[in-house]
Amino acid sequence: MDYRAVEGAREFVARLDHGSDWRAQIESFAADEDIEAAFFVGLGAVQDAEFYFYDQDEQEYYPERFDEPLEVASCVGNISNLDGEPFAHTHAVCSREDGTSLAGHLNSGTVFAGELYVREFDTSLHREHDETTDLDLWPL
């Protein structure tokens, strides 16, 4: 395991804009506040969602789209830089009306309502390509 110590810096609470994209708003916020590394948690609801599933054998993302209202029961992620831009690595558990759940890498979702807590770190993190996984990961 690779690791490094970080200190918490600024903390934010935010309300996401109705009708906007969940992940894109986090990335826009990070750019506006010049955040280069952070952790976030959130909850709320989306009108639709696209989750990505990463096939480890094929090393390829496959999208699954859900055009239905979903409760965002839990959303966790981190912010770092990818190709010089803020990237919000976002995972979520969303529930349907009948209580069944969908979960995974949240690529996008149209916000019905959303609230976030964001804690910035006192460092910057820049994702780099990892040959083993074919993913862009933190080089710690």
Secondary structure as GFF3:
##gff-version 3
##sequence-region A 1 140
A	DSSP	beta_strand	8	16	.	.	.	ID=ss1
A	DSSP	alpha_helix	22	32	.	.	.	ID=ss2
A	DSSP	beta_strand	38	55	.	.	.	ID=ss3
A	DSSP	beta_strand	60	66	.	.	.	ID=ss4
A	DSSP	beta_strand	70	82	.	.	.	ID=ss5
A	DSSP	beta_strand	85	95	.	.	.	ID=ss6
A	DSSP	beta_strand	101	121	.	.	.	ID=ss7
A	DSSP	beta_strand	128	130	.	.	.	ID=ss8
A	DSSP	beta_strand	135	137	.	.	.	ID=ss9
###
